[in-house]
Amino acid sequence: MFLISDIIKRVFFPDDYGCIVCGRRGLHRKEHGNAVFCDKCFATVKRVGDVVCTKCGRRIGSEDSLCESCAKHDMRFDLAASVYCYEGAARTLVHRLKYSGAQWVADIGAKQMAEAYDEEAMPADVITFVPMYPKKERQRGYNQARLLAEGFAKRLGKEAVPQLERIRNTTPQSELDKDERMENIENAIGVAENMKESVEGKRVLVVDDILTTGSSLDECARALKEQGAAAVYGLCLCSVSEKYE
């Protein structure tokens, strides 16, 4: 039952809602999936921009250059991109998606990823996602990368295909430094047995929530290319700027 004050508020302030990050009074922002942000949180949402690593697409300090991880390691994916820097309100929302059951965040993120996707730079025959270890996925109840991939693919009139599987349980990447991440994820992902024939000769786009060093995407690319994929691209909702690693 509405209070009279609520009714008056809806009549005179129809666009007045609670910010999806902090709950304070906010407005719909068309440039962010029509999500509701207050001014304070909205100011912290930063798109990756133009000065990015020419390989993994995350923000770095100089143009036409590789980030430290891509310069140090021979990354096996062809190209990657992301929409937001993993900081401020964007970081909070991803945390809510991953750890607080806020699956609705995936719909907002998928819309932004679809609008940012450059089909000419990363042409894809197949859309898939970074897999979770089955036990961890059961505990969480869902795979946030799959939710993003399904929402993204739907907006492109396509389908997200579960081509990959996690074949070895690993330490959460967030608990490791950038060198440990590469070793931790190596040989932990494979192409699902019933999907092997669908990989050969295909250009595969792998969706994930966060790109930090690119190690998870690199491992996906290894598995896919060993199975004959022609190219592997990555698209993430957020990426960690090099200075914040």
C-alpha positions as CSV (number, residue, x, y, z in Angstrom):
1,M,0.0,0.0,0.0
2,F,1.4,3.4,-1.1
3,L,1.7,6.2,1.4
4,I,0.3,9.6,0.3
5,S,3.9,10.9,0.2
6,D,4.9,8.1,-2.2
7,I,2.0,9.0,-4.5
8,I,2.9,12.7,-4.6
9,K,6.5,11.8,-5.3
10,R,5.6,9.6,-8.2
11,V,3.4,12.3,-9.7
12,F,5.8,15.2,-9.4
13,F,9.1,13.3,-9.6
14,P,8.3,10.4,-11.9
15,D,12.0,9.7,-12.7
16,D,13.1,9.7,-9.1
17,Y,14.4,6.3,-8.1
18,G,16.9,4.7,-5.8
19,C,20.5,4.5,-7.3
20,I,21.3,0.8,-8.1
21,V,24.7,1.2,-6.5
22,C,24.1,3.1,-3.2
23,G,20.3,3.5,-3.0
24,R,20.4,7.3,-3.0
25,R,18.0,9.3,-5.2
26,G,19.1,8.9,-8.8
27,L,17.9,9.2,-12.4
28,H,17.8,6.9,-15.4
29,R,21.0,7.2,-17.5
30,K,20.3,6.3,-21.1
31,E,24.1,6.0,-21.8
32,H,24.3,3.2,-19.2
33,G,21.5,0.8,-20.2
34,N,18.9,3.2,-18.7
35,A,20.1,2.2,-15.3
36,V,19.5,4.4,-12.3
37,F,22.5,6.2,-10.9
38,C,22.8,9.0,-8.4
39,D,25.2,11.8,-9.5
40,K,27.9,10.8,-7.1
41,C,28.0,7.1,-8.3
42,F,27.5,8.1,-11.9
43,A,30.7,10.2,-11.8
44,T,32.7,7.1,-10.9
45,V,31.6,5.0,-13.9
46,K,34.4,5.3,-16.5
47,R,34.5,3.8,-19.9
48,V,37.8,2.3,-21.0
49,G,38.4,5.0,-23.6
50,D,40.9,5.1,-26.5
51,V,44.3,4.8,-24.8
52,V,44.3,1.0,-24.4
53,C,46.6,-2.0,-24.8
54,T,46.6,-2.9,-28.5
55,K,46.2,-6.6,-27.6
56,C,43.9,-6.9,-24.5
57,G,42.1,-3.6,-24.8
58,R,42.5,-2.4,-21.2
59,R,43.5,1.1,-20.2
60,I,47.2,1.8,-20.1
61,G,49.3,5.0,-19.9
62,S,50.4,5.4,-23.5
63,E,48.9,5.0,-27.0
64,D,49.9,2.3,-29.5
65,S,51.5,0.1,-26.9
66,L,51.1,-3.2,-25.1
67,C,50.3,-3.5,-21.4
68,E,53.0,-5.2,-19.2
69,S,51.2,-8.6,-19.2
70,C,50.7,-8.7,-23.0
71,A,54.3,-7.5,-23.6
72,K,55.7,-10.2,-21.2
73,H,53.5,-13.1,-22.3
74,D,52.7,-14.4,-25.8
75,M,49.0,-14.1,-25.4
76,R,47.1,-16.6,-27.6
77,F,43.9,-14.7,-28.1
78,D,43.8,-12.3,-31.1
79,L,42.2,-9.2,-29.6
80,A,40.1,-8.2,-26.6
81,A,38.0,-5.3,-25.6
82,S,36.0,-4.2,-22.5
83,V,33.4,-1.5,-21.8
84,Y,34.2,-0.1,-18.3
85,C,37.2,0.4,-16.1
86,Y,36.9,-1.9,-13.1
87,E,36.6,0.9,-10.5
88,G,34.0,3.0,-8.8
89,A,30.3,2.1,-9.3
90,A,31.2,-0.4,-12.1
91,R,33.3,-2.4,-9.7
92,T,30.5,-2.4,-7.1
93,L,28.0,-3.6,-9.6
94,V,30.2,-6.5,-10.8
95,H,30.8,-7.5,-7.2
96,R,27.0,-7.6,-6.7
97,L,26.6,-9.7,-9.8
98,K,29.3,-12.2,-8.7
99,Y,28.9,-12.4,-5.0
100,S,25.5,-11.1,-4.0
101,G,23.2,-12.8,-6.5
102,A,22.3,-9.6,-8.4
103,Q,21.8,-11.4,-11.7
104,W,19.9,-8.3,-13.1
105,V,23.3,-6.6,-13.4
106,A,24.1,-9.0,-16.3
107,D,21.2,-7.6,-18.3
108,I,22.5,-4.0,-18.0
109,G,26.0,-5.1,-18.7
110,A,25.0,-7.2,-21.8
111,K,23.3,-4.2,-23.3
112,Q,26.4,-2.1,-22.9
113,M,28.6,-4.8,-24.3
114,A,26.3,-5.2,-27.4
115,E,26.4,-1.5,-28.0
116,A,30.2,-1.3,-27.6
117,Y,31.0,-4.5,-29.7
118,D,33.0,-3.8,-32.8
119,E,32.0,-6.6,-35.3
120,E,34.6,-5.5,-37.8
121,A,37.5,-5.7,-35.4
122,M,36.3,-8.9,-33.8
123,P,34.1,-10.8,-36.2
124,A,32.6,-13.9,-34.5
125,D,31.0,-17.0,-35.9
126,V,30.4,-18.3,-32.4
127,I,29.8,-16.6,-29.0
128,T,30.9,-18.5,-25.9
129,F,32.0,-17.6,-22.3
130,V,34.6,-18.4,-19.7
131,P,33.4,-21.5,-17.8
132,M,33.3,-22.0,-14.0
133,Y,34.3,-25.2,-12.2
134,P,31.1,-27.2,-11.8
135,K,31.2,-27.3,-8.0
136,K,31.7,-23.5,-7.8
137,E,28.9,-22.8,-10.3
138,R,26.6,-25.0,-8.2
139,Q,27.5,-23.1,-5.1
140,R,26.9,-19.7,-6.7
141,G,23.9,-20.9,-8.6
142,Y,24.9,-19.4,-11.9
143,N,27.9,-18.4,-14.0
144,Q,28.0,-14.6,-14.4
145,A,30.0,-14.8,-17.6
146,R,27.3,-17.0,-19.1
147,L,24.6,-14.6,-18.1
148,L,26.5,-11.8,-19.8
149,A,27.1,-13.9,-22.9
150,E,23.5,-14.9,-23.2
151,G,22.2,-11.4,-22.9
152,F,24.8,-10.1,-25.3
153,A,24.2,-12.8,-27.9
154,K,20.5,-12.3,-27.7
155,R,20.9,-8.6,-28.6
156,L,22.9,-9.7,-31.7
157,G,20.2,-12.2,-32.7
158,K,22.6,-15.1,-31.9
159,E,23.0,-17.7,-29.2
160,A,25.7,-18.2,-26.6
161,V,27.2,-21.7,-27.0
162,P,28.8,-23.5,-24.0
163,Q,31.9,-24.6,-25.9
164,L,34.3,-24.5,-23.0
165,E,34.5,-26.4,-19.7
166,R,36.6,-26.0,-16.6
167,I,38.4,-29.3,-16.2
168,R,40.5,-28.4,-13.1
169,N,39.5,-26.5,-10.0
170,T,41.8,-23.5,-9.4
171,T,42.5,-20.9,-6.8
172,P,40.4,-17.8,-7.4
173,Q,42.4,-15.5,-9.7
174,S,41.5,-12.5,-7.5
175,E,43.7,-14.0,-4.8
176,L,46.8,-14.2,-6.9
177,D,49.3,-11.8,-8.4
178,K,49.7,-11.3,-12.1
179,D,52.4,-13.9,-12.6
180,E,50.7,-16.5,-10.5
181,R,47.5,-16.1,-12.5
182,M,49.1,-17.4,-15.6
183,E,50.4,-20.6,-13.9
184,N,47.2,-21.1,-11.9
185,I,44.9,-21.2,-15.0
186,E,47.2,-23.1,-17.3
187,N,45.5,-26.3,-18.6
188,A,42.4,-25.7,-16.5
189,I,40.1,-25.1,-19.4
190,G,39.2,-27.4,-22.3
191,V,36.7,-27.6,-25.2
192,A,33.6,-29.6,-24.2
193,E,33.6,-33.1,-25.8
194,N,30.4,-32.5,-27.7
195,M,31.6,-29.2,-29.0
196,K,34.9,-30.1,-30.5
197,E,33.7,-30.4,-34.1
198,S,32.0,-27.0,-33.9
199,V,35.2,-25.2,-33.1
200,E,37.4,-26.0,-36.1
201,G,37.8,-23.1,-38.5
202,K,35.5,-20.8,-36.4
203,R,36.1,-17.3,-35.1
204,V,35.1,-17.5,-31.5
205,L,34.2,-14.6,-29.2
206,V,34.7,-15.4,-25.5
207,V,32.7,-13.3,-23.0
208,D,33.7,-12.7,-19.4
209,D,32.9,-10.2,-16.6
210,I,36.4,-8.9,-15.8
211,L,39.7,-8.8,-17.6
212,T,42.7,-8.3,-15.3
213,T,45.9,-9.7,-16.8
214,G,44.2,-11.6,-19.7
215,S,45.3,-15.0,-18.3
216,S,41.8,-16.6,-18.3
217,L,41.1,-15.4,-21.8
218,D,44.5,-16.6,-22.9
219,E,43.8,-20.1,-21.5
220,C,40.4,-20.2,-23.3
221,A,42.2,-19.2,-26.5
222,R,44.8,-22.0,-26.0
223,A,42.0,-24.6,-25.7
224,L,40.1,-23.3,-28.6
225,K,43.0,-22.9,-31.0
226,E,44.4,-26.4,-30.1
227,Q,41.0,-27.6,-31.3
228,G,41.3,-25.7,-34.6
229,A,39.7,-22.3,-34.0
230,A,40.7,-19.8,-36.6
231,A,40.6,-16.8,-34.2
232,V,39.7,-16.1,-30.6
233,Y,38.5,-12.7,-29.3
234,G,37.5,-11.5,-25.9
235,L,34.8,-9.2,-24.8
236,C,34.5,-8.2,-21.1
237,L,32.2,-5.9,-19.2
238,C,35.1,-4.5,-17.2
239,S,38.9,-4.5,-17.3
240,V,41.4,-3.5,-14.7
241,S,43.5,-0.6,-15.7
242,E,47.2,-1.4,-15.7
243,K,48.1,0.9,-12.8
244,Y,45.6,-0.8,-10.5
245,E,46.9,-4.4,-11.0
